[in-house]
Amino acid sequence: MTWEDDLGRVVAERGGALVAYARLLTGDLHAAQDLVQDALVNAFTRRRRGPVDEVEAYVRRAILNAYLDGWRRRRRLDQVVHLVATQTHAADQTSAAGDRADVAAALDALSPRERACVVLRFYDDLTLPEIGHRLGVSDGAVKRYLSDARRRLEPLLGPQPDLLDDVPTIAKGARR
C-alpha cells in the first residue's frame, strides 16, 4: 500500500474527525476545512518514508502546526463565528448543539496558545509534558496557559474545577 493510498484511507475514514479537530482550534468550519486541506497537501507532497500507519497522527500534527503558524503570521484572532447546530429534531440534540456552540464561542475568547493547550489537554487527552513538547514550550508555560484559560472560560461556561485539579497527576505523565 502506498502513502497516497493510506492518505486516501485516512481522508475517507477520519476526514470528519480531522475537520472537527481543526474546528476546535479555529472556531470556524471553513477555516478548519482549509487547515485540513493544507495539512493533507503538506503530508501528500512530502511523502515521508517509514511506517504509514501513523498518517492520521502526522496530519493532526500538521494541522496544529499550520494553525500555530497562521496565528504567528497574523498575531491576532479571527472574528468570532457563531456555530449553527445542524440537528435540531430532539430536545437533547438541541441542548447538545447549544452546549457545543457555547464551548466554541468560549474557546474564541482564548489566545491561540491557550486554546491549543485546552484542545490538546481535553480533546487529545495529552499530559502537560506532551503538550509542552508539541507546542515547544515548558511544562510551566503549559500550566500557565491552562490557568489563564480557566480564568477566561469560567465567566462564560461556569466553574471548571477539573481544568487544573489534575495538574500534579498530569505533570508526572500519568493518564486520567
TAFENKA-V503188 format. One record per helix or strand. SS is the DSSP state (alpha for helix, beta for strand). FROM is the first residue (numbers start at 1). TO is the last residue. Records with the same first field share a line. If there is no record, write none. Layout:
SS->FROM-TO ; FROM-TO
//
This chain:
alpha->3-26 ; 29-46 ; 55-74 ; 91-108 ; 112-122 ; 128-135 ; 139-157 ; 161-163 ; 167-171
//
